[in-house]
Amino acid sequence: MYSKIKIAGHPVHPMLIAYPVAFYTATLACYIAYSSNHDLFWFKTGYVANLAGIVMAALAALPGFIDWLNIPANSKAKKTGMFHLLCNVVALVLYAVCFFIQKDKWNNTSPDIGAAIPLTALGFLITLIAGFLGWTLVQKHHVGLNEFTNEETKPTASNKEYR
């Protein structure tokens, strides 16, 4: 199953997903750092990383959703894709809730992060599950991959062990 959104033949969704994962991880790490030392740098960095993660997750979701729409109905890949999609939406909502709880605290001298760590930790765990499901889509169901050329499917001494 081909990816429908490509740049120079490369699927866009897998190119973009590293950004929200990295920003979500940074958000959690920064909020943990802030809770341990109350240095405003960590609060503000976590806040900005959270916003960046939300924006990039929404951006990565667009080509991912278009690719999911093109998976054949009633297939295992479609079901796996739906769980992948739902996990990512739940994680995005958790990070967005955290962002809106923190949004008015930017200028506070000692902001209380309250539920930020539990929200981002849960969002991070759900993102890990979504990543596992995404890899299953690629590795097991071959979603987003191009078909092999005739030359690539012919067994050779160099590729026999991989078939």
C-alpha positions as CSV (number, residue, x, y, z in Angstrom):
1,M,0.0,0.0,0.0
2,Y,1.5,3.2,-1.1
3,S,1.7,6.4,0.9
4,K,-0.4,9.0,-0.9
5,I,1.5,12.1,0.3
6,K,5.1,12.1,-0.8
7,I,8.0,14.4,-1.5
8,A,10.4,13.3,-4.1
9,G,9.0,9.7,-3.7
10,H,9.4,9.6,0.0
11,P,6.3,9.3,2.3
12,V,5.8,12.5,4.4
13,H,4.1,11.0,7.4
14,P,7.1,9.0,8.6
15,M,9.3,12.1,8.0
16,L,7.2,14.2,10.3
17,I,6.5,11.8,13.2
18,A,9.9,12.2,14.8
19,Y,9.1,15.8,15.7
20,P,6.1,15.3,17.9
21,V,7.8,12.3,19.6
22,A,10.9,14.4,20.3
23,F,8.9,17.4,21.5
24,Y,6.6,15.3,23.7
25,T,9.7,13.6,25.2
26,A,11.3,17.0,25.8
27,T,8.0,18.3,27.4
28,L,8.0,15.5,29.9
29,A,11.7,15.7,30.7
30,C,11.5,19.5,31.2
31,Y,8.5,19.4,33.5
32,I,10.3,16.7,35.5
33,A,13.4,18.9,35.7
34,Y,11.3,21.9,36.7
35,S,9.6,19.9,39.4
36,S,12.9,18.9,40.9
37,N,14.7,22.3,40.8
38,H,12.0,25.0,40.1
39,D,14.3,26.7,37.6
40,L,12.0,28.7,35.2
41,F,14.1,27.8,32.3
42,W,12.8,24.2,32.5
43,F,9.2,25.3,32.8
44,K,9.4,27.6,29.8
45,T,11.3,25.1,27.7
46,G,8.7,22.4,28.6
47,Y,5.9,24.8,27.7
48,V,7.4,25.7,24.3
49,A,8.3,22.0,23.6
50,N,4.6,21.1,24.4
51,L,3.3,23.7,21.9
52,A,5.8,22.5,19.3
53,G,4.7,18.9,19.9
54,I,1.1,19.8,19.5
55,V,1.7,21.7,16.3
56,M,3.9,19.0,14.8
57,A,1.5,16.2,15.8
58,A,-1.3,17.9,14.0
59,L,0.9,18.4,11.0
60,A,2.0,14.8,10.9
61,A,-1.6,13.6,11.4
62,L,-2.8,15.1,8.1
63,P,-0.7,12.9,5.7
64,G,-1.1,9.9,8.2
65,F,-4.9,10.3,8.0
66,I,-4.9,10.4,4.2
67,D,-2.8,7.3,4.1
68,W,-5.1,5.6,6.6
69,L,-8.1,6.4,4.4
70,N,-6.5,4.6,1.5
71,I,-5.9,1.3,3.4
72,P,-8.4,-1.3,2.2
73,A,-11.5,-1.6,4.4
74,N,-11.9,-4.6,6.7
75,S,-8.2,-5.4,6.6
76,K,-6.0,-6.0,9.6
77,A,-4.0,-3.0,8.5
78,K,-7.0,-0.7,8.6
79,K,-7.8,-1.9,12.2
80,T,-4.2,-1.5,13.3
81,G,-4.2,1.9,11.7
82,M,-7.3,2.9,13.5
83,F,-5.7,2.0,16.9
84,H,-2.6,3.9,15.8
85,L,-4.7,6.9,14.9
86,L,-6.7,6.8,18.2
87,C,-3.6,6.5,20.3
88,N,-2.1,9.5,18.6
89,V,-5.3,11.5,19.0
90,V,-5.5,10.7,22.7
91,A,-1.8,11.6,23.2
92,L,-2.4,14.9,21.4
93,V,-5.4,15.7,23.5
94,L,-3.5,15.0,26.7
95,Y,-0.7,17.3,25.6
96,A,-3.2,19.9,24.5
97,V,-5.0,19.8,27.9
98,C,-1.6,20.2,29.6
99,F,-0.8,23.2,27.4
100,F,-4.1,24.9,28.1
101,I,-3.7,24.3,31.9
102,Q,-0.2,25.9,31.7
103,K,-0.9,28.7,29.2
104,D,-1.5,31.5,31.7
105,K,1.6,30.7,33.8
106,W,4.3,32.0,31.5
107,N,5.0,35.1,33.5
108,N,4.6,33.5,37.0
109,T,7.8,33.6,39.1
110,S,7.0,30.1,40.5
111,P,4.4,28.4,38.3
112,D,2.6,25.3,39.7
113,I,2.8,22.5,37.2
114,G,0.0,20.5,38.9
115,A,-1.1,17.8,36.6
116,A,1.5,18.5,33.9
117,I,3.7,15.5,34.7
118,P,0.9,12.9,34.9
119,L,-0.7,14.3,31.7
120,T,2.5,14.3,29.8
121,A,3.7,10.9,31.2
122,L,0.4,9.3,30.1
123,G,0.6,11.0,26.7
124,F,4.2,9.8,26.3
125,L,3.3,6.2,27.1
126,I,0.4,6.3,24.7
127,T,2.7,7.8,22.1
128,L,5.0,4.8,22.6
129,I,2.1,2.5,22.0
130,A,1.2,4.5,18.9
131,G,4.7,4.2,17.6
132,F,4.7,0.4,18.1
133,L,1.4,0.3,16.1
134,G,2.9,2.5,13.4
135,W,5.9,0.3,13.1
136,T,3.5,-2.7,12.8
137,L,1.8,-1.0,10.0
138,V,5.0,-0.6,8.1
139,Q,6.8,-3.9,9.1
140,K,3.9,-6.3,9.1
141,H,1.2,-4.8,6.9
142,H,3.6,-2.9,4.5
143,V,1.6,0.3,4.7
144,G,3.5,3.3,3.1
145,L,6.0,1.2,1.2
146,N,6.6,1.2,-2.5
147,E,6.3,-2.1,-4.4
148,F,9.5,-3.9,-5.2
149,T,10.9,-3.7,-8.7
150,N,11.5,-6.9,-10.6
151,E,15.2,-6.6,-9.9
152,E,14.6,-6.2,-6.2
153,T,12.5,-9.4,-6.0
154,K,15.0,-11.6,-7.8
155,P,17.1,-13.6,-5.3
156,T,20.8,-12.8,-5.4
157,A,23.7,-13.8,-3.2
158,S,23.4,-10.5,-1.3
159,N,19.7,-10.6,-0.5
160,K,18.9,-14.3,-0.1
161,E,19.2,-14.1,3.7
162,Y,16.6,-11.3,3.9
163,R,13.8,-13.1,2.1
